[in-house]
Amino acid sequence: MTIRAVVWNENVHETENATVAKVYPDGIHGAIAAALNANDGITATTATLQEPEHGLTAARLAETDVLLWWGHAAHGDVSDEVVERVAEAVWGGMGLILLHSAHFAKIFKRLMGTPCNLTWREAGERERLWVTSRNHPIAAGIGDFFELENEEMYGEPFGVPEPLETVFVSWFQGGEVFRSGLTYKRGAGNVFYFRPGHETYPTYFDDNVKRVLTNAVKWAHNPAARVADVTDAPNVPVDTALEPLTARGGSLHARGEEGFR
């Protein structure tokens, strides 16, 4: 089975900043998609903020097994309608991987229900990512740790819900630490947040980072059929209950009436 991945990127820094354009001439989305397409079993395409419906139409999402999301400067420009569409796809079983500054993306906040805030510093300092769950499939092929010579610092406290698993914890040259690889379950969808990826550094060309992203796509993939109508709340009439049942007390609706109660 081929996993169909879509790499979404706001594609703002690459078009407005010469430093970023030099590091990522094909865009951050292009670099990540190329890394994923180097693996058998994954087919990665891209979508950007500037496309109609941000490249994430209902039809596109229906054919997406795993969505990777990179955003930073234009979180507010993302359509609320598209955010809800992506959230429903995740609840139905689509995998979602949030990268770096996507901690502040509307979709991450929507799914987490928390501020998702943190501390930060842009100094190009060394980041050491420690594997805190050795047998986790996202960390497969990674040693006890790996290092990135230049990265932006993110520090605790990180305003997110307690994760199912913490796969990586980062230490930075300035002394801060950060939970940099977190897994969640939202509905039928698997969600992974991965911290590294500041746009002015070649993070997405690092072999360890590419391995983590490849592992994460495979982990996030749910091969089961997408759950339909995930926001529906249907009424179950008394006469269709699995066990014999007699209605008692008052009711705001006529007996057997369908709809939310």
SULCORRA-V650925 format. One line per field, one symbol per residue. psi: psi as a letter, one per 20 degrees, with the letter a starting at -180 (. if undefined). Layout:
BEGIN
psi=???
END
This chain:
BEGIN
psi=pppoqpopphlghhiiphgghggmhjqhhgggggghiipqipoprrqrhiqpkkjmrhhghhjpgpppopqfikgiipphghghggghgghiipqpoppdjihjqhhghghhkrhkrrqrpnjkrppooppjnhjphhjpiqbhrrqphprqppqqqomrqprgqohqpqpqhiirrpojopqrpocjqpppppgqkphjqlgjiphgghggggghghgipoiqqppqlijqmqqoqgijqhqppppqarqiqqpipqrq.
END
